[in-house]
């Protein structure tokens, strides 16, 4: 399955549009990650644990979207958009939503 943020895939003609597909993931961050991230805010640097959670959430959301596209008979998804939001009490959870158009190339 080809995934692309562009509306077309170079060298391929879109033969059929199957429709909009989405993937959503909500992941909670735990207390220890929050504590260490707060320390990073003070002293500077990157938060590897949060970066890992972000990557996992994005990958899961893309995988879910891809599975929905396959169910429609698509072999590619174009025009992909990835959105990140914090939700819940004290913004303690991360939501990653992906959307795109399932197509046959």
N, CA, C and O atoms as CSV, one atom per row, in Angstrom:
chain,resi,resn,atom,element,x,y,z
A,1,UNK,N,N,0.855,-1.177,0.000
A,1,UNK,CA,C,0.000,0.000,0.000
A,1,UNK,C,C,0.899,1.238,0.000
A,1,UNK,O,O,1.808,1.361,0.821
A,2,UNK,N,N,0.630,2.140,-0.926
A,2,UNK,CA,C,1.372,3.399,-1.005
A,2,UNK,C,C,0.596,4.462,-0.227
A,2,UNK,O,O,-0.605,4.641,-0.431
A,3,UNK,N,N,1.288,5.155,0.655
A,3,UNK,CA,C,0.697,6.253,1.423
A,3,UNK,C,C,1.395,7.545,1.021
A,3,UNK,O,O,2.623,7.593,0.950
A,4,UNK,N,N,0.612,8.599,0.755
A,4,UNK,CA,C,1.206,9.851,0.305
A,4,UNK,C,C,0.421,11.054,0.823
A,4,UNK,O,O,-0.808,11.031,0.892
A,5,UNK,N,N,1.145,12.088,1.179
A,5,UNK,CA,C,0.489,13.341,1.572
A,5,UNK,C,C,0.098,14.174,0.355
A,5,UNK,O,O,-0.660,15.136,0.476
A,6,UNK,N,N,0.610,13.810,-0.806
A,6,UNK,CA,C,0.290,14.545,-2.027
A,6,UNK,C,C,-1.011,14.008,-2.633
A,6,UNK,O,O,-1.405,12.880,-2.336
A,7,UNK,N,N,-1.685,14.803,-3.482
A,7,UNK,CA,C,-2.950,14.358,-4.062
A,7,UNK,C,C,-2.793,13.342,-5.183
A,7,UNK,O,O,-3.782,12.758,-5.625
A,8,UNK,N,N,-1.574,13.124,-5.647
A,8,UNK,CA,C,-1.290,12.170,-6.719
A,8,UNK,C,C,0.002,11.448,-6.375
A,8,UNK,O,O,0.758,11.872,-5.501
A,9,UNK,N,N,0.239,10.345,-7.084
A,9,UNK,CA,C,1.490,9.627,-6.920
A,9,UNK,C,C,2.201,9.661,-8.259
A,9,UNK,O,O,1.716,9.123,-9.255
A,10,UNK,N,N,3.349,10.298,-8.264
A,10,UNK,CA,C,4.079,10.490,-9.515
A,10,UNK,C,C,4.296,9.164,-10.233
A,10,UNK,O,O,4.706,8.168,-9.637
A,11,UNK,N,N,4.012,9.184,-11.518
A,11,UNK,CA,C,4.205,8.000,-12.339
A,11,UNK,C,C,3.022,7.034,-12.330
A,11,UNK,O,O,3.055,6.004,-13.003
A,12,UNK,N,N,1.980,7.364,-11.571
A,12,UNK,CA,C,0.801,6.497,-11.490
A,12,UNK,C,C,-0.449,7.308,-11.801
A,12,UNK,O,O,-0.550,8.480,-11.437
A,13,UNK,N,N,-1.385,6.678,-12.469
A,13,UNK,CA,C,-2.677,7.295,-12.735
A,13,UNK,C,C,-3.687,6.727,-11.753
A,13,UNK,O,O,-3.776,5.513,-11.570
A,14,UNK,N,N,-4.445,7.611,-11.127
A,14,UNK,CA,C,-5.500,7.146,-10.230
A,14,UNK,C,C,-6.647,6.642,-11.102
A,14,UNK,O,O,-7.235,7.404,-11.870
A,15,UNK,N,N,-6.957,5.360,-10.978
A,15,UNK,CA,C,-8.005,4.740,-11.796
A,15,UNK,C,C,-9.375,4.787,-11.125
A,15,UNK,O,O,-10.407,4.806,-11.796
A,16,UNK,N,N,-9.371,4.804,-9.785
A,16,UNK,CA,C,-10.649,4.773,-9.077
A,16,UNK,C,C,-10.485,5.381,-7.689
A,16,UNK,O,O,-9.508,5.117,-6.988
A,17,UNK,N,N,-11.460,6.197,-7.309
A,17,UNK,CA,C,-11.504,6.776,-5.975
A,17,UNK,C,C,-12.466,5.946,-5.128
A,17,UNK,O,O,-13.619,5.745,-5.510
A,18,UNK,N,N,-11.998,5.470,-3.994
A,18,UNK,CA,C,-12.808,4.616,-3.126
A,18,UNK,C,C,-13.466,5.383,-1.976
A,18,UNK,O,O,-14.433,4.901,-1.385
A,19,UNK,N,N,-12.955,6.558,-1.658
A,19,UNK,CA,C,-13.554,7.363,-0.597
A,19,UNK,C,C,-12.573,7.741,0.495
A,19,UNK,O,O,-11.415,7.324,0.495
A,20,UNK,N,N,-13.066,8.535,1.418
A,20,UNK,CA,C,-12.249,9.022,2.537
A,20,UNK,C,C,-12.086,7.903,3.563
A,20,UNK,O,O,-13.042,7.206,3.903
A,21,UNK,N,N,-10.869,7.749,4.042
A,21,UNK,CA,C,-10.583,6.790,5.106
A,21,UNK,C,C,-9.884,7.519,6.245
A,21,UNK,O,O,-9.183,8.508,6.028
A,22,UNK,N,N,-10.083,7.018,7.461
A,22,UNK,CA,C,-9.511,7.660,8.639
A,22,UNK,C,C,-8.892,6.625,9.571
A,22,UNK,O,O,-9.162,5.429,9.472
A,23,UNK,N,N,-8.074,7.108,10.455
A,23,UNK,CA,C,-7.514,6.307,11.538
A,23,UNK,C,C,-7.391,7.207,12.744
A,23,UNK,O,O,-7.001,8.368,12.623
A,24,UNK,N,N,-7.720,6.680,13.905
A,24,UNK,CA,C,-7.648,7.473,15.128
A,24,UNK,C,C,-6.960,6.657,16.215
A,24,UNK,O,O,-7.176,5.451,16.337
A,25,UNK,N,N,-6.135,7.328,16.996
A,25,UNK,CA,C,-5.470,6.693,18.121
A,25,UNK,C,C,-5.456,7.664,19.296
A,25,UNK,O,O,-5.143,8.844,19.141
A,26,UNK,N,N,-5.796,7.152,20.461
A,26,UNK,CA,C,-5.708,7.957,21.683
A,26,UNK,C,C,-4.812,7.196,22.648
A,26,UNK,O,O,-5.061,6.034,22.970
A,27,UNK,N,N,-3.766,7.875,23.101
A,27,UNK,CA,C,-2.790,7.258,23.997
A,27,UNK,C,C,-2.620,8.151,25.216
A,27,UNK,O,O,-2.476,9.367,25.089
A,28,UNK,N,N,-2.636,7.548,26.385
A,28,UNK,CA,C,-2.408,8.283,27.626
A,28,UNK,C,C,-0.932,8.284,27.974
A,28,UNK,O,O,-0.232,7.294,27.764
A,29,UNK,N,N,-0.474,9.380,28.497
A,29,UNK,CA,C,0.907,9.478,28.978
A,29,UNK,C,C,0.889,9.204,30.476
A,29,UNK,O,O,-0.014,9.648,31.184
A,30,UNK,N,N,1.887,8.474,30.953
A,30,UNK,CA,C,1.857,8.155,32.382
A,30,UNK,C,C,2.557,9.208,33.229
A,30,UNK,O,O,3.231,10.099,32.711
A,31,UNK,N,N,2.385,9.089,34.528
A,31,UNK,CA,C,2.878,10.081,35.489
A,31,UNK,C,C,4.397,10.254,35.407
A,31,UNK,O,O,4.889,11.377,35.515
A,32,UNK,N,N,5.147,9.169,35.217
A,32,UNK,CA,C,6.609,9.267,35.196
A,32,UNK,C,C,7.106,10.011,33.956
A,32,UNK,O,O,8.049,10.798,34.035
A,33,UNK,N,N,6.468,9.759,32.817
A,33,UNK,CA,C,6.841,10.493,31.610
A,33,UNK,C,C,6.560,11.979,31.801
A,33,UNK,O,O,7.361,12.822,31.396
A,34,UNK,N,N,5.409,12.306,32.426
A,34,UNK,CA,C,5.077,13.705,32.692
A,34,UNK,C,C,6.120,14.358,33.596
A,34,UNK,O,O,6.537,15.492,33.359
A,35,UNK,N,N,6.531,13.639,34.623
A,35,UNK,CA,C,7.501,14.176,35.576
A,35,UNK,C,C,8.833,14.466,34.872
A,35,UNK,O,O,9.397,15.549,35.032
A,36,UNK,N,N,9.332,13.500,34.095
A,36,UNK,CA,C,10.608,13.694,33.406
A,36,UNK,C,C,10.506,14.754,32.315
A,36,UNK,O,O,11.473,15.472,32.059
A,37,UNK,N,N,9.348,14.861,31.669
A,37,UNK,CA,C,9.156,15.909,30.666
A,37,UNK,C,C,9.190,17.280,31.325
A,37,UNK,O,O,9.704,18.233,30.739
A,38,UNK,N,N,8.650,17.395,32.535
A,38,UNK,CA,C,8.694,18.668,33.264
A,38,UNK,C,C,10.127,19.066,33.573
A,38,UNK,O,O,10.489,20.240,33.495
A,39,UNK,N,N,10.929,18.086,33.921
A,39,UNK,CA,C,12.355,18.364,34.189
A,39,UNK,C,C,13.030,18.832,32.905
A,39,UNK,O,O,13.834,19.764,32.936
A,40,UNK,N,N,12.715,18.202,31.784
A,40,UNK,CA,C,13.281,18.602,30.484
A,40,UNK,C,C,12.883,20.041,30.148
A,40,UNK,O,O,13.671,20.789,29.569
A,41,UNK,N,N,11.658,20.422,30.514
A,41,UNK,CA,C,11.213,21.796,30.273
A,41,UNK,C,C,12.120,22.788,30.994
A,41,UNK,O,O,12.408,23.866,30.475
A,42,UNK,N,N,12.560,22.426,32.163
A,42,UNK,CA,C,13.391,23.326,32.974
A,42,UNK,C,C,14.833,23.352,32.469
A,42,UNK,O,O,15.411,24.424,32.290
A,43,UNK,N,N,15.411,22.176,32.238
A,43,UNK,CA,C,16.831,22.108,31.890
A,43,UNK,C,C,17.075,22.067,30.380
A,43,UNK,O,O,18.212,22.217,29.934
A,44,UNK,N,N,16.043,21.870,29.614
A,44,UNK,CA,C,16.195,21.820,28.159
A,44,UNK,C,C,16.444,20.412,27.664
A,44,UNK,O,O,16.698,19.500,28.450
A,45,UNK,N,N,16.370,20.246,26.381
A,45,UNK,CA,C,16.608,18.939,25.772
A,45,UNK,C,C,15.335,18.320,25.245
A,45,UNK,O,O,14.241,18.861,25.404
A,46,UNK,N,N,15.500,17.190,24.623
A,46,UNK,CA,C,14.371,16.477,24.011
A,46,UNK,C,C,13.816,15.449,24.981
A,46,UNK,O,O,14.530,14.928,25.838
A,47,UNK,N,N,12.544,15.170,24.832
A,47,UNK,CA,C,11.898,14.151,25.649
A,47,UNK,C,C,11.715,12.895,24.805
A,47,UNK,O,O,10.734,12.757,24.075
A,48,UNK,N,N,12.669,11.993,24.918
A,48,UNK,CA,C,12.643,10.770,24.140
A,48,UNK,C,C,11.406,9.927,24.395
A,48,UNK,O,O,10.879,9.298,23.477
A,49,UNK,N,N,10.938,9.912,25.643
A,49,UNK,CA,C,9.766,9.085,25.951
A,49,UNK,C,C,8.515,9.627,25.270
A,49,UNK,O,O,7.701,8.854,24.766
A,50,UNK,N,N,8.356,10.946,25.249
A,50,UNK,CA,C,7.200,11.527,24.554
A,50,UNK,C,C,7.321,11.371,23.046
A,50,UNK,O,O,6.324,11.134,22.365
A,51,UNK,N,N,8.527,11.501,22.523
A,51,UNK,CA,C,8.723,11.313,21.091
A,51,UNK,C,C,8.360,9.893,20.681
A,51,UNK,O,O,7.776,9.679,19.618
A,52,UNK,N,N,8.703,8.928,21.518
A,52,UNK,CA,C,8.373,7.534,21.231
A,52,UNK,C,C,6.857,7.339,21.228
A,52,UNK,O,O,6.321,6.658,20.353
A,53,UNK,N,N,6.171,7.926,22.190
A,53,UNK,CA,C,4.709,7.819,22.258
A,53,UNK,C,C,4.073,8.462,21.032
A,53,UNK,O,O,3.120,7.917,20.477
A,54,UNK,N,N,4.587,9.614,20.601
A,54,UNK,CA,C,4.066,10.276,19.405
A,54,UNK,C,C,4.220,9.395,18.166
A,54,UNK,O,O,3.288,9.261,17.373
A,55,UNK,N,N,5.394,8.800,18.006
A,55,UNK,CA,C,5.634,7.925,16.854
A,55,UNK,C,C,4.706,6.710,16.873
A,55,UNK,O,O,4.146,6.332,15.844
A,56,UNK,N,N,4.547,6.104,18.047
A,56,UNK,CA,C,3.673,4.935,18.167
A,56,UNK,C,C,2.230,5.296,17.815
A,56,UNK,O,O,1.555,4.548,17.108
A,57,UNK,N,N,1.763,6.435,18.307
A,57,UNK,CA,C,0.390,6.863,18.032
A,57,UNK,C,C,0.208,7.140,16.541
A,57,UNK,O,O,-0.804,6.749,15.959
A,58,UNK,N,N,1.170,7.806,15.925
A,58,UNK,CA,C,1.093,8.099,14.488
A,58,UNK,C,C,1.092,6.813,13.679
A,58,UNK,O,O,0.275,6.652,12.773
A,59,UNK,N,N,1.995,5.901,13.994
A,59,UNK,CA,C,2.092,4.652,13.261
A,59,UNK,C,C,0.808,3.828,13.391
A,59,UNK,O,O,0.352,3.234,12.414
A,60,UNK,N,N,0.229,3.790,14.587
A,60,UNK,CA,C,-1.009,3.045,14.809
A,60,UNK,C,C,-2.159,3.655,14.020
A,60,UNK,O,O,-2.956,2.936,13.416
A,61,UNK,N,N,-2.244,4.974,14.025
A,61,UNK,CA,C,-3.303,5.664,13.299
A,61,UNK,C,C,-3.182,5.440,11.796
A,61,UNK,O,O,-4.184,5.197,11.123
A,62,UNK,N,N,-1.962,5.520,11.263
A,62,UNK,CA,C,-1.742,5.264,9.832
A,62,UNK,C,C,-2.079,3.823,9.477
A,62,UNK,O,O,-2.673,3.570,8.428
A,63,UNK,N,N,-1.712,2.879,10.330
A,63,UNK,CA,C,-2.007,1.468,10.088
A,63,UNK,C,C,-3.514,1.232,10.039
A,63,UNK,O,O,-4.004,0.505,9.176
A,64,UNK,N,N,-4.243,1.845,10.964
A,64,UNK,CA,C,-5.702,1.711,10.986
A,64,UNK,C,C,-6.320,2.283,9.711
A,64,UNK,O,O,-7.220,1.677,9.130
A,65,UNK,N,N,-5.837,3.447,9.278
A,65,UNK,CA,C,-6.344,4.059,8.053
A,65,UNK,C,C,-6.050,3.168,6.847
A,65,UNK,O,O,-6.900,2.999,5.973
A,66,UNK,N,N,-4.855,2.605,6.803
A,66,UNK,CA,C,-4.466,1.737,5.704
A,66,UNK,C,C,-5.352,0.483,5.662
A,66,UNK,O,O,-5.754,0.047,4.583
A,67,UNK,N,N,-5.651,-0.089,6.814
A,67,UNK,CA,C,-6.518,-1.268,6.862
A,67,UNK,C,C,-7.917,-0.942,6.338
A,67,UNK,O,O,-8.522,-1.754,5.639
A,68,UNK,N,N,-8.429,0.240,6.670
A,68,UNK,CA,C,-9.738,0.643,6.166
A,68,UNK,C,C,-9.712,0.822,4.648
A,68,UNK,O,O,-10.679,0.496,3.959
A,69,UNK,N,N,-8.600,1.341,4.138
A,69,UNK,CA,C,-8.469,1.501,2.682
A,69,UNK,C,C,-8.435,0.139,1.998
A,69,UNK,O,O,-9.055,-0.040,0.950
A,70,UNK,N,N,-7.726,-0.814,2.571
A,70,UNK,CA,C,-7.657,-2.158,1.999
A,70,UNK,C,C,-9.033,-2.813,1.977
A,70,UNK,O,O,-9.374,-3.517,1.026
A,71,UNK,N,N,-9.824,-2.584,3.023
A,71,UNK,CA,C,-11.178,-3.139,3.072
A,71,UNK,C,C,-12.043,-2.612,1.921
A,71,UNK,O,O,-12.973,-3.284,1.475
A,72,UNK,N,N,-11.724,-1.398,1.444
A,72,UNK,CA,C,-12.459,-0.820,0.316
A,72,UNK,C,C,-11.909,-1.262,-1.038
A,72,UNK,O,O,-12.473,-0.928,-2.080
A,73,UNK,N,N,-10.813,-2.011,-1.022
A,73,UNK,CA,C,-10.211,-2.468,-2.268
A,73,UNK,C,C,-9.173,-1.515,-2.830
A,73,UNK,O,O,-8.782,-1.642,-3.991
A,74,UNK,N,N,-8.726,-0.576,-2.036
A,74,UNK,CA,C,-7.726,0.395,-2.489
A,74,UNK,C,C,-6.319,-0.189,-2.356
A,74,UNK,O,O,-6.080,-1.104,-1.568
A,75,UNK,N,N,-5.394,0.364,-3.148
A,75,UNK,CA,C,-3.995,-0.024,-3.018
A,75,UNK,C,C,-3.098,1.186,-2.733
A,75,UNK,O,O,-1.872,1.083,-2.758
A,76,UNK,N,N,-3.731,2.336,-2.463
A,76,UNK,CA,C,-2.990,3.543,-2.093
A,76,UNK,C,C,-3.930,4.499,-1.361
A,76,UNK,O,O,-5.151,4.430,-1.496
A,77,UNK,N,N,-3.324,5.390,-0.585
A,77,UNK,CA,C,-4.071,6.475,0.062
A,77,UNK,C,C,-3.326,7.762,-0.247
A,77,UNK,O,O,-2.129,7.874,0.020
A,78,UNK,N,N,-4.033,8.734,-0.811
A,78,UNK,CA,C,-3.418,10.018,-1.179
A,78,UNK,C,C,-4.029,11.146,-0.344
A,78,UNK,O,O,-5.088,10.990,0.264
A,79,UNK,N,N,-3.333,12.284,-0.332
A,79,UNK,CA,C,-3.832,13.464,0.371
A,79,UNK,C,C,-3.910,13.269,1.872
A,79,UNK,O,O,-4.808,13.805,2.520
A,80,UNK,N,N,-2.982,12.510,2.431
A,80,UNK,CA,C,-3.029,12.193,3.861
A,80,UNK,C,C,-2.741,13.437,4.700
A,80,UNK,O,O,-1.825,14.210,4.421
A,81,UNK,N,N,-3.563,13.595,5.739
A,81,UNK,CA,C,-3.387,14.665,6.726
A,81,UNK,C,C,-3.254,14.004,8.091
A,81,UNK,O,O,-4.015,13.094,8.419
A,82,UNK,N,N,-2.299,14.455,8.879
A,82,UNK,CA,C,-2.088,13.928,10.227
A,82,UNK,C,C,-2.280,15.068,11.213
A,82,UNK,O,O,-1.617,16.101,11.116
A,83,UNK,N,N,-3.190,14.876,12.165
A,83,UNK,CA,C,-3.465,15.891,13.186
A,83,UNK,C,C,-3.143,15.341,14.562
A,83,UNK,O,O,-3.439,14.187,14.870
A,84,UNK,N,N,-2.533,16.185,15.386
A,84,UNK,CA,C,-2.192,15.836,16.769
A,84,UNK,C,C,-2.959,16.763,17.700
A,84,UNK,O,O,-2.973,17.977,17.494
A,85,UNK,N,N,-3.595,16.204,18.722
A,85,UNK,CA,C,-4.335,16.996,19.713
A,85,UNK,C,C,-4.119,16.397,21.090
A,85,UNK,O,O,-3.932,15.188,21.228
A,86,UNK,N,N,-4.145,17.240,22.101
A,86,UNK,CA,C,-4.170,16.742,23.470
A,86,UNK,C,C,-5.601,16.841,23.972
A,86,UNK,O,O,-6.301,17.816,23.699
A,87,UNK,N,N,-6.023,15.829,24.704
A,87,UNK,CA,C,-7.382,15.796,25.220
A,87,UNK,C,C,-7.365,15.272,26.651
A,87,UNK,O,O,-6.332,14.821,27.144
A,88,UNK,N,N,-8.514,15.335,27.309
A,88,UNK,CA,C,-8.653,14.793,28.650
A,88,UNK,C,C,-8.301,15.806,29.717
A,88,UNK,O,O,-7.895,16.932,29.430
A,89,UNK,N,N,-8.468,15.372,30.967
A,89,UNK,CA,C,-8.148,16.219,32.113
A,89,UNK,C,C,-6.668,16.575,32.074
A,89,UNK,O,O,-5.813,15.700,31.938
A,90,UNK,N,N,-6.379,17.839,32.194
A,90,UNK,CA,C,-4.994,18.339,32.159
A,90,UNK,C,C,-4.268,17.960,30.872
A,90,UNK,O,O,-3.043,17.836,30.864
A,91,UNK,N,N,-5.007,17.776,29.800
A,91,UNK,CA,C,-4.414,17.392,28.510
A,91,UNK,C,C,-3.502,16.183,28.659
A,91,UNK,O,O,-2.404,16.159,28.102
A,92,UNK,N,N,-3.948,15.185,29.406
A,92,UNK,CA,C,-3.112,14.035,29.738
A,92,UNK,C,C,-3.111,12.947,28.671
A,92,UNK,O,O,-2.382,11.962,28.786
A,93,UNK,N,N,-3.924,13.124,27.638
A,93,UNK,CA,C,-3.966,12.108,26.594
A,93,UNK,C,C,-3.660,12.750,25.243
A,93,UNK,O,O,-3.939,13.927,25.013
A,94,UNK,N,N,-3.090,11.957,24.373
A,94,UNK,CA,C,-2.725,12.418,23.042
A,94,UNK,C,C,-3.601,11.707,22.024
A,94,UNK,O,O,-3.737,10.484,22.056
A,95,UNK,N,N,-4.195,12.480,21.118
A,95,UNK,CA,C,-4.978,11.901,20.037
A,95,UNK,C,C,-4.274,12.212,18.715
A,95,UNK,O,O,-3.893,13.351,18.446
A,96,UNK,N,N,-4.115,11.183,17.910
A,96,UNK,CA,C,-3.579,11.350,16.565
A,96,UNK,C,C,-4.655,10.863,15.606
A,96,UNK,O,O,-5.107,9.722,15.696
A,97,UNK,N,N,-5.059,11.724,14.697
A,97,UNK,CA,C,-6.074,11.388,13.701
A,97,UNK,C,C,-5.468,11.551,12.311
A,97,UNK,O,O,-4.857,12.575,12.004
A,98,UNK,N,N,-5.642,10.535,11.482
A,98,UNK,CA,C,-5.166,10.607,10.104
A,98,UNK,C,C,-6.372,10.466,9.174
A,98,UNK,O,O,-7.345,9.784,9.495
A,99,UNK,N,N,-6.288,11.116,8.030
A,99,UNK,CA,C,-7.333,10.977,7.026
A,99,UNK,C,C,-6.701,11.114,5.649
A,99,UNK,O,O,-5.668,11.761,5.478
A,100,UNK,N,N,-7.344,10.492,4.680
A,100,UNK,CA,C,-6.861,10.555,3.313
A,100,UNK,C,C,-7.907,9.960,2.388
A,100,UNK,O,O,-8.972,9.533,2.834
A,101,UNK,N,N,-7.602,9.935,1.111
A,101,UNK,CA,C,-8.494,9.369,0.112
A,101,UNK,C,C,-7.944,8.031,-0.376
A,101,UNK,O,O,-6.830,7.950,-0.893
A,102,UNK,N,N,-8.750,6.987,-0.200
A,102,UNK,CA,C,-8.369,5.656,-0.677
A,102,UNK,C,C,-8.577,5.605,-2.192
A,102,UNK,O,O,-9.628,6.002,-2.695
A,103,UNK,N,N,-7.568,5.116,-2.908
A,103,UNK,CA,C,-7.630,5.074,-4.367
A,103,UNK,C,C,-7.061,3.756,-4.886
A,103,UNK,O,O,-6.370,3.025,-4.176
A,104,UNK,N,N,-7.377,3.482,-6.150
A,104,UNK,CA,C,-6.766,2.383,-6.875
A,104,UNK,C,C,-5.889,3.001,-7.956
A,104,UNK,O,O,-6.356,3.808,-8.760
A,105,UNK,N,N,-4.618,2.616,-7.970
A,105,UNK,CA,C,-3.698,3.143,-8.986
A,105,UNK,C,C,-3.288,2.020,-9.923
A,105,UNK,O,O,-2.515,2.244,-10.854
